[in-house]
Amino acid sequence: MEQILDRVLPEWKTTVDATGNLRVNRWVQHREAVQRADASLARDAEVRERLGDNAPLLSAGAMHPWVWEGARALWRSGHFREAVTAAAGVIVPAEDFVPKTLGDGHGAFSPPTTCVV
């Protein structure tokens, strides 16, 4: 049970009050943590369902080192949008997506020419 709590609520041992363990029984903190974890999991599932965000999670370890190195500092400092942009820029340079005008005056995007796998 503690391993599950550690994964769902990593800081449960310090954020869930343990004083009830001494007054009632040794499982009071665990019970409170399980209730919080249950609510957290239900809330996360509801958000994914309502927002349609059922996409798979991606680990930074699964990325090519060039991609992660370009985004690591930004991601860790909370600049998520900029980190994603930096990672995408390593894969496909921004100039490859600059609108180009066709002969009939309509804009089009050129296909990517660079790809790091």
NUGUKOL-895767 format. One line per 8 residues: for each residue x, y, z of C-alpha. Coordinates in steps of 0.2 Angstrom, whole numbers, padded with zeros to 4 digits. Example, Ala and Ser with C-alpha at 12.3 -4.5 7.8 and 13.67 -1.06 7.14 Angstrom:
0062,-0022,0039  0068,-0005,0036
This chain:
0000,0000,0000  0014,0012,0004  0022,0009,-0013  0006,0014,-0021  0004,0030,-0010  0022,0034,-0014  0018,0034,-0033  0001,0043,-0032
0005,0055,-0018  0025,0056,-0017  0025,0067,-0001  0011,0059,0008  0022,0054,0023  0025,0073,0026  0009,0081,0021  -0004,0069,0029
-0005,0072,0047  0001,0058,0058  -0004,0064,0075  -0020,0053,0074  -0008,0038,0074  -0004,0041,0092  -0021,0045,0098  -0032,0032,0089
-0021,0019,0080  -0006,0017,0069  -0016,0017,0053  -0024,0034,0054  -0011,0042,0043  -0012,0028,0030  -0031,0029,0029  -0031,0048,0026
-0018,0046,0013  -0028,0032,0004  -0043,0043,0004  -0033,0058,-0004  -0025,0046,-0016  -0042,0039,-0021  -0049,0057,-0024  -0033,0062,-0034
-0034,0047,-0045  -0053,0050,-0048  -0050,0068,-0052  -0036,0065,-0064  -0047,0052,-0073  -0061,0064,-0074  -0050,0078,-0081  -0043,0066,-0094
-0060,0060,-0099  -0068,0078,-0100  -0054,0086,-0109  -0051,0071,-0120  -0033,0070,-0115  -0031,0051,-0115  -0014,0053,-0124  0000,0042,-0118
0013,0049,-0106  0030,0052,-0113  0046,0049,-0103  0060,0061,-0106  0071,0045,-0105  0063,0039,-0121  0068,0055,-0131  0083,0057,-0141
0097,0065,-0131  0097,0080,-0142  0079,0083,-0140  0079,0082,-0121  0095,0092,-0119  0087,0106,-0129  0072,0107,-0118  0078,0101,-0100
0082,0117,-0092  0066,0126,-0098  0056,0111,-0093  0063,0110,-0075  0061,0129,-0073  0042,0128,-0077  0043,0135,-0095  0034,0121,-0102
0028,0129,-0118  0045,0135,-0122  0052,0118,-0118  0041,0109,-0130  0045,0123,-0144  0063,0120,-0141  0062,0101,-0142  0052,0103,-0158
0064,0115,-0165  0078,0102,-0163  0067,0089,-0173  0061,0101,-0186  0069,0118,-0188  0056,0133,-0188  0061,0139,-0205  0054,0123,-0212
0037,0129,-0207  0037,0147,-0213  0023,0150,-0225  0028,0150,-0243  0017,0158,-0257  0011,0147,-0271  0009,0153,-0289  -0010,0155,-0286
-0007,0166,-0270  -0012,0154,-0257  0000,0150,-0243  0007,0133,-0240  0019,0125,-0228  0034,0116,-0234  0037,0098,-0228  0050,0095,-0215
0067,0092,-0221  0076,0088,-0205  0072,0074,-0193  0081,0067,-0178  0076,0050,-0173
